[in-house]
């Protein structure tokens, strides 16, 4: 079977790339080991973060670093055995998180973030999935005045620099917006231009079905069988294509390293669990407990509790200690009922040390394209990344300048 392009990876980024290529008249095969949306894209906070102009930096304060070093923090944990291998990545990440460097990175990153909501709205409308998007924003809540002041200053900075809108909530207005939250909270910040998704997995599934309605084809197959040329084996037989797009999230480097690209990727793992809400209790927005480093979000399945970061090797066994640690805090924040899931879900966020995704052509191989490394913002940036990659591959003008995201910014 011959195609113009094969897209490896059926998460939110890969599915979006496949849709945009198909809309531009390309014959496209989408290939994955699993049904679309069943890995990293399945489990997340469901946020489309228009406010996320500054990607998540590595902490630089000595007190914070010492707290994390004890490995008892609610928001960050690590596997000690993984740290020697992660040390070079973390060193580069720390250096890029210097305030001046971070600000420069944000100026590039914000060009993608600017289009995250509009691009998702457009795809969701075409895919008959608009009902999965909520335009109510999301809320950070505060327990101490110092944290509230710091977060408000950040919000004001983001507004000055990038026009990110926000709504400060005192205790009374927070209680009006979320009557069932802990009444001892001092207040919150609502990011009004951001959106949320009631079922991220269902959104990816809807996009994948739209891709098939457009005439695209999904195949179960193993990207490890990729051969230069380009060809890949699937359950339905071999596929040949003029171009291949690697959009496999944290597993992308399994392919790129084999082709000679030494890219400094690491993963931040995270967990989620769904809960019933107690009778008469209702959660209206995703809510981040800033001091304790977890988020609760209303989902189709129930209230989803998501954890912060676990630094570990990609395929190390699950260690959902953070989930157990934050659950008591979450129960004080909101009246959670029983656990719904039989076990915690774990996902892997693919990260680069400069916090920017890798988007664009592989310079040493004709027809090879990259679209991965979106860290915490895979769902947020999936739709706009799909459009940008398709524009680059078909020679159109670009929605944003792709230069900051080029693969050859890394020496390998």
N, C-alpha and C positions, 0 to 999 in steps of 0.2 A: 504494500500500500504506500502510495506516494502523497506527500503533503508539502505545502510551502513551509510550514513551521510545525515543530513539535515542542510543546511546553511541558517541562518536567516539573511536576508539583502542582497539586490541585487544592492548595490553600487559597486564601483570599487574594494573594498577589498573583499566583499562577492563573487562577480562574479569570481575574480581571485582565491580565495580559491576553489570554486566549480570546476573550470577548472582543477586546479592542482590535486585535488582529483580524478576527472574523468580520467585524463591522467594516473593515477596510478592504474586504474582498479576498483575504488570504484563506487558503484551505489549511485548517488547523487541527492537530491532534493534541489532546490534553491527556497526560499520562501520570498515573499514580498507583501506588500499591493498594491504596484504600479509596473508598468513596470520597468525593470532594468535601473539604471542610472538616476532616476528622482527626487532624493533628493540632498544631499550635493554634490554628484559627478557630478551633472548636471552643477552647477554654480561655477566656479572657474577661476583662471587666465590661466588655461591650461598649467601650467609649470610642467615639470619633472625635478626637481631641483637637478642635480648632485652636484651643489655647496652648497646645503643646509646641510652641515655637522654640523653646529651649529644650533640647533632648536631655534625658536624665544623665546628670554628671556624676562622676566619682566624688565622694566626699573628700574634702581637703582639710577640714578642721581636725586638730589633734585629738580633741575630746571625743569627737564622733568616731575617729579611726580606732581609738583605744576601746571604745564601747563595742564596736563591731569585732575587734580582735578577740574579745572574750567569748564570742560565738553564742551569746544568749539573747541578742537583740530580737525584738519581735519582727522587725522589718527586713533584716538581712541575716542569713545564716550561710555557712560554708562547710564543705567537706575538706577536712585537713589534708587528706591524701591527694586532693586535686590541686592544692595551692602551688606546689612547685611548678607544675605544668602551666598554671594560669598566671604565674608571676610576670612574665614578659608582657602579656596582654594587659594585666592590671597596671603595670608601670606606665605603659603608653596611654592607657585610659586616664590615669591620674594626671599625667602631663597635659593631655588635651582638655582636662577639666579646669585648668587655670582660668580664672575669670575672663582675662582678655582673649584667650584662645576659645573659650566656650562661647563668648559673645560673637566672635567671627564665625564659628560653626553655626550658631543660631541664625545668622543672616542668610546662610545658604539653606539651612533646614526649613526655615520659615517659608521659603518659596514653594516647597511641597505642601506644607501644612495649610497654606492659604487656600488650597483647592480641595482639601480633604472632604469637607461637607458637601460642596456643590457636586463633586464628582461622584460621591456615593449616592446623592439624591438622584442624579441623572441615571445611574445604573439601576438603582432600586425601582425607579419609575418604569424603565424599560422592561425590567424583570418581574413586574407585578409584585414587588416586595416592599413597597413604601410603608405598608402597615407595620413592618418590623423596625422602622426607624422612629425615634421619639425626639422631638425638638424642644424638650424641656430643660436641656442642659444637665449639669451634674454639680454636686456640692462637696466642698471640703468643710469639715467641721473642726472646731477648736476647743481644747480644754484649758489652755493657758493663754494669758494675755500676750506673753512674749511670742509664742508661735503665731497667734493671730496677727500681731503687728508685723512679724517677718513675712508672712504669707501675703498680707495686704500690700506691703511694699513691693513684693515681687509682682503682684497683679498690676499695680500701678506702673511699674517699669515696663511690663509686657504691653500694657495699653499705650504707653508713650512711644515705644519702639515699633510696635507692630499692629496697633489698633485692636488688640484683643479685649473684647468687652467682658465685664464682670459686674456682679451685683453683690455688694457687701450686705450681709444679713446679721442684724443684731439678734439677741436671744429671742425676742418676741417674733420677729419676722421669720426666723428659722423654725420656730414652733408652728407658725402658720403654714409654712411650706411642708414641714414634716412633723405632724402632731404626735407621732408615736416614737420619736427619738428621745433619748435621755434628756431630761429637762435641766440637767446641770451644765449642759454645754454653754459656752460663752457666746457662740455665734458661728457664722460660716461665711463662705464665699461661693456664689453660684456663677459658673462659667456658662453664660447664656447662649453663646454662639456655637457651643459644642452640642453634639447629639449623642444618643445612646441607642443600643440595639437590644431588643428583647430576647433575641436568640441568635447569637453570632453564627453558630453552626447552620441554622436554617437560612441565614442570609447567604452564606457561601453556597449552600445547596440551591437556593433560588437563582443565584447568578449562574451556577453551572447548568441548570435546566434551561435558562435563557440562552446560554452559549449553544446548547444542543438545538434549540429552536431556530437559532440563526444558521444552523447547518454544520456546526462544529461536532467533533466526535470525541467522546471520552473512552479511554482504554485503560484497563488494568495492566500495569507493566512495571518492570523494575528498571529504574534509571541506571543501576549499576551495569546493565548490559549495553549502555551507550557506546557506540563505535564512531570514530571520526568518519565523517562522510556526509551526512549524519544518519545513524540508524539506531533503533532501539527495539528490543523484543517485547511483545505484549502477548496476552492470552489469545488474541485473535491473529497472531502472526507478526512478522517483522514490519516495522514502519521505517520508511526512508523520508528524509526531509532536507530541504535546502538550508534551513536554519533551525537551531535549537536554542530554547530559552531555559536556563537553569533558574528555577524559582522554587527551590526545595527548602527554603528557610534554613534551619540549623543543620540540615543534612547536605546543603549545597556544596560544602567544601569536600565532601566525599568524592564528588565528581570533579570539581575544579583542581584539587590537588593531584588527581590522577593525570590531568592534562597539563600539569606543570605550573599552576598558579598557586603560589604560597600566600594565602590571604589570612590575616591575623583575626580570625573569628573565634568567639567564645559564646557560651550560652549562659543566660540567666534563667534558671528554672523557677516555676511557680506552680501553685496548687489552687484548686477550688473545690468547694462542696456546696450542695444545695440544701436548703432548709425550708420547712413550712414556716409561715408566719403564724403566730398565735392568733386565736380568734379575735376578729375585729381590728387587728393591727394591719396597717398598710404602709408600704414604702413607695414613695412617689418618684424619687430620683436615685441614681447611683450616689453613694455617700462614701467619702474617704475620711477615715479617722486619721488625721495627719500625725498626731503624736504616737500612735500605735502601729501605723504602717500597714493597714489592711483596708479593703473596700468591700462594701456590701451593695448589691445591685438587684433591682427587681427583674426577674427573668421569667420566661414562659414556664420554666420548670419549677420555679420557686425563688427564694431569696438566695442569690449566689454570693458566697463569701470567698474572696480571692486574697491570696497572700502576697507578700513582697517578693524579695529576691533570694534564691538559693544558688550560690556559686558551687558548681559541681561539674564533673565530666558529663558529657552528653548522655551516655547510656548507663550511668550509675543507677543502682536501685533507688526506688522512691524512699524518701525520708520526710514524711509530711509533719515534722515536728512543729513547724511554724503554724500550721493550721490548728493543731491542738493548743498551741500557746495563745493564739489570738481569739479563739472561739469564746472563751469566757468574757473577753473585752467586748466582742461583738454582741453577746447576749445582754450586756449592760447598755450598749448603745441602742439596740432595737430588740423587741421581744421575739426572738427566734424560737421556733418550735423544734420538732424532731428533724434529724438528718434524713434526707431523701435518698441520696446516693449510697450505694453499697460500699464504695471506697472512694478516697479522694482522687480527683483527676490531677494529672501532672502535665504541664506543657514546658516547652523550651523556647526561649526568646533568642533569636540569633543576633549577636552584637558585634560591632566593629569598635576598635579602640578610639576612633575619632567620632563615633556616635552617628555617622552618616551611612545610609544604605549604599549598597553597591549596585549601580544601575547603568547599563550600557554595554557596548560591544567588548569582547575579549580581543585585544589587539593582535595576538599571535595566531588566532584561529578564525578563518573566515566563516561567517554564519553562526558564530557562538556568541550568545548574549547572556548577561547576568541580571538578576532582579531579586536580591535578597539582602539580609542584614538590617532589617527594619527595627530590631530590638523591641521596645515596648509599644511601638506604633505600627505593627503590621496591619491590624484591622484599619487603623486610621488612614494609613497611606496606601492601602492596597489598590483602591480604585484609581487614584491619580498616577500611581506607578504603572498600572496597566496601560493607561493612556499614553504616558511618556514613552514607554518601551515601544509600543506600536507605532507611535509617530517617528521614532528614531529608525525603526526597521523598515518603514515604508517611505521614508524621505520627506515627511511632512514638516511643517514648522512645529516647534516644540511648545508645549504648554508652559514649561519652565526650562531654564538653562540646565542641561544635564552635566555640565562640566564638573561641578563639585562632587558628583557621585561616581565619577569614572573609576574603573578598576585599577588603572595604572597609576593612581595616586599612591598605591602600595608598591614597593620596590620589587616584590616577588611576582 
